[in-house]
């Protein structure tokens, strides 16, 4: 088992990464010390519950346990579904000393964290992510929230978990498409802040896609370590943390346009990273060969690299204009200064962006 820490002062918390932490031989000592009261609510979905709920339940002997099972999918990441969590807590008379446990992928984690942030003005929660994307990205850093029909993750709060428990055995049941979507976020870390990791990924992408246990554990640990560093430097995204959104402004536009759940988040981010790399190249930041390298590794991960058919440049701009990074009406983008170094800017040639969109959009 590997362990690292998200250093946020009194809000610091550990991340445990390994095989058999709950999906194999139960390790209650990794979970119970982070539960302060007797009430616990496990929030999961109808896909994950049959696979892992019994095993997590076995770690919680002696606690007053409530279970909330949500429908599965990005399409249900909204306020209506969130109310089911509050219903379960109120019906079981949970107090301010309760602890919520998110058992599932990014949708479950984001919604459970937001419910914890809002319930009685804030209660504890724990992340047990079951998808690669949630293990390396959404479970770490305290971003929580739900989608709105006009924009992704537009309603939410920063609320840090008490602990993140990553059992790599849960990836054994993850469908190939969702696994690839998680690899997109792994690749992102190399591009934004860790060039040597990106080079390692280029050399080891076949091992990753074969779900080699050693390679996967290393990639998850390195990704979490990179994110923990960024979050510790800028918890609430006042500056540096925005680099974690490489490809996300374009990607969120794709998700909103196609309807939440039609494209997986990681798939949309993969295309968004291609678009960000292409724009970075046209603005003279990175070389054409580096763009080709990004295309190659994303294709090796079985990820899409082209925009959805029928999505116009005007539609991209319309949806990007409601992105959370827009300030005072100015569109800000995360671009690449070089491989392993990203930056956020609102100072770019809009004409270059418009020309790029006109050439990459498939209409």
Secondary structure, 3 states (H helix, E strand, C coil): CEEEEECCHHHCEEEEEECCCCCCCCCHHHCHHHCCCCEEEEEEECCCHHHHHHHHHHHHCCCEEEEEEECCCHHHCCHHHHHHHHHHHHHCCCCCCCEEEEEECHHHHHHHHHHHHHHHHCCEEEEEECCHHHHHHHCCCCEEEEEECCEEEEEEEECCCCEEEEEHHHHHHCCHHHHHHHHHHHHHHHHHHCHHHHHHHHHHHHHHHCCCHHHHHHHHHHHHHHHHHHHHHCCCCCCHHHHHHCCHHHHHHHHHHHCECCECHHHHHHHHHHHHHHHHHHCCCCCHHHHHHHHHHHHHCCCCCCCCECCCHHHHHHHHCCCCCCECCECCEEEEEECCEEEEECCCCHHHHHHHHHHHCEC
